[in-house]
Amino acid sequence: MTRLSDPAEIARVAQRLTELRIEHRDLDLAIERLHETIAADELAVKRLKKRKLQLKDTIIRLESALIPDEPA
């Protein structure tokens, strides 16, 4: 992903990062609750974990885009 320089685009990406981090945290809680139940649905847990990993990858990619370029 290319570096961002437009302030409006930076703000949009920062807002999206906040939303993704909240969803990532919420998935952590949902996974914990599922594991606490005796008859945890393993397929549901796997799906939540997969979505959590996808969110983490997206968060890392967007955070990277927010880092300003340094002159060589």
C-alpha positions as CSV (number, residue, x, y, z in Angstrom):
1,M,0.0,0.0,0.0
2,T,1.3,3.5,-0.8
3,R,2.0,6.1,1.8
4,L,-0.8,8.6,2.4
5,S,-0.3,12.3,2.2
6,D,-3.9,13.8,1.9
7,P,-5.1,14.8,5.4
8,A,-8.7,13.7,4.6
9,E,-7.5,10.3,3.5
10,I,-5.3,10.0,6.6
11,A,-8.3,10.8,8.8
12,R,-10.4,8.3,6.9
13,V,-7.8,5.5,7.3
14,A,-7.3,6.4,11.0
15,Q,-11.1,6.1,11.6
16,R,-11.2,2.8,9.8
17,L,-8.3,1.6,11.9
18,T,-10.2,2.4,15.1
19,E,-13.2,0.5,13.8
20,L,-11.1,-2.5,12.9
21,R,-9.4,-2.5,16.3
22,I,-12.8,-2.5,18.0
23,E,-14.0,-5.3,15.9
24,H,-10.8,-7.2,16.6
25,R,-11.2,-6.7,20.4
26,D,-14.9,-7.8,20.2
27,L,-13.9,-11.0,18.4
28,D,-11.4,-11.7,21.2
29,L,-14.3,-11.5,23.7
30,A,-16.6,-13.6,21.5
31,I,-13.9,-16.3,21.2
32,E,-13.4,-16.3,24.9
33,R,-17.1,-16.7,25.6
34,L,-17.4,-19.5,23.1
35,H,-14.5,-21.4,24.7
36,E,-16.1,-21.0,28.2
37,T,-19.2,-22.9,27.1
38,I,-19.0,-26.6,27.5
39,A,-20.3,-27.4,24.0
40,A,-18.4,-24.8,22.1
41,D,-19.0,-24.8,18.4
42,E,-15.5,-25.5,17.0
43,L,-16.5,-24.3,13.5
44,A,-17.8,-21.0,14.9
45,V,-14.6,-20.6,16.9
46,K,-12.4,-21.3,13.8
47,R,-14.4,-18.8,11.7
48,L,-14.1,-16.1,14.4
49,K,-10.3,-16.7,14.6
50,K,-10.0,-16.5,10.9
51,R,-11.8,-13.2,10.8
52,K,-9.7,-12.0,13.6
53,L,-6.5,-12.8,11.7
54,Q,-7.9,-11.0,8.6
55,L,-8.6,-7.9,10.7
56,K,-5.1,-8.0,12.1
57,D,-3.6,-8.2,8.6
58,T,-5.7,-5.2,7.5
59,I,-4.9,-3.2,10.6
60,I,-1.1,-3.8,10.0
61,R,-1.5,-2.8,6.3
62,L,-3.4,0.4,7.2
63,E,-1.0,1.4,10.0
64,S,1.9,1.0,7.5
65,A,0.2,3.3,5.1
66,L,0.0,6.0,7.8
67,I,3.7,6.0,8.4
68,P,5.2,9.0,6.6
69,D,8.0,8.4,4.0
70,E,11.4,9.2,5.2
71,P,13.8,10.8,2.8
72,A,16.6,8.5,1.6
